[in-house]
Amino acid sequence: LIHEGHSIYESEVVVEYLENRFPENATLYPKDAAARAEARQLSIQHGSKIIPHFYKSLSARKTGDEEQVKEAVAIFHKGVQTWAEDKLGDGPFFGGASENVTDILVWPWLYRADIMTRVHGVDLLPEAKFP
């Protein structure tokens, strides 16, 4: 995002900037403090416990270390599956009936799930489970 001469490129920082810069349109973070904290926790968990294994699997593939590839893919796969199953709940979005910051931060990674399928042959989001 380039806005008023400022370049902002980290997804979560962009969302936070937009929420703070345009508070009259702020809808991405829940208004309720507990729900807001949960949304922040989800994004931190995703960024610190799931995403690193995506990159580790690709790095290991480059070096040819098949054991590291298998380990990283397994951890990433389990993390995505568990996280999505636990956190989606009954609504179509992580925020329930409407999207919030967590959905926006996870969305690009859903596209990257296809990379795992093409590179490693692992279907992270089988349609039967995640329609």
SULFENUR-V815372 format. One record per pair of residues at least 24 apart in sequence whose C-alpha atoms are under 10 Angstrom apart, sorted by the first residue. I is the first residue (numbers start at 1). J is the second residue. D is the distance in whole Angstrom. If there is no record, write none. Layout:
BEGIN
i,j,d
I,J,D
I,J,D
END
This chain:
BEGIN
i,j,d
10,105,10
11,101,10
11,104,8
11,105,6
11,106,10
11,108,10
12,40,9
12,43,8
12,44,10
12,101,8
12,102,9
12,104,9
12,105,7
15,100,10
15,101,7
15,104,8
15,105,9
16,101,9
27,98,10
27,99,9
27,100,7
27,101,9
28,95,9
28,98,9
28,99,7
28,100,4
28,101,5
28,102,8
28,103,9
28,104,9
29,95,9
29,99,9
29,100,6
29,101,6
29,102,9
30,95,8
30,99,10
30,100,7
30,101,8
35,95,8
36,95,10
36,100,10
36,101,9
38,95,10
38,102,9
39,94,8
39,95,8
39,100,8
39,101,7
39,102,6
39,103,9
40,101,8
40,102,8
41,102,9
42,83,9
42,87,8
42,94,9
42,101,10
42,102,7
42,103,10
42,105,10
42,106,10
43,101,8
43,102,6
43,103,9
43,104,10
43,105,7
43,106,8
44,102,10
45,79,10
45,83,9
46,79,9
46,80,9
46,83,8
46,102,9
46,105,9
46,106,8
46,109,10
47,105,9
47,106,9
49,75,9
49,76,8
49,79,8
49,80,10
50,75,8
50,76,6
50,77,9
50,78,9
50,79,6
50,80,7
50,83,9
51,76,7
51,79,9
51,80,9
51,109,8
52,76,8
53,77,9
53,79,9
54,109,10
54,112,9
54,113,9
54,115,9
54,116,8
57,116,9
57,119,9
57,120,9
58,115,9
58,116,9
58,119,8
58,120,9
61,119,9
61,120,9
69,120,8
70,120,9
73,116,8
73,120,8
73,121,10
73,122,8
73,124,10
74,122,9
76,116,10
76,124,9
77,113,9
77,116,9
77,122,8
77,123,8
77,124,6
77,125,9
78,124,9
79,124,10
80,109,10
80,110,10
80,113,9
80,124,7
80,125,8
81,124,7
81,125,8
81,126,10
81,129,9
81,130,10
84,125,9
84,130,9
85,129,9
85,130,9
END
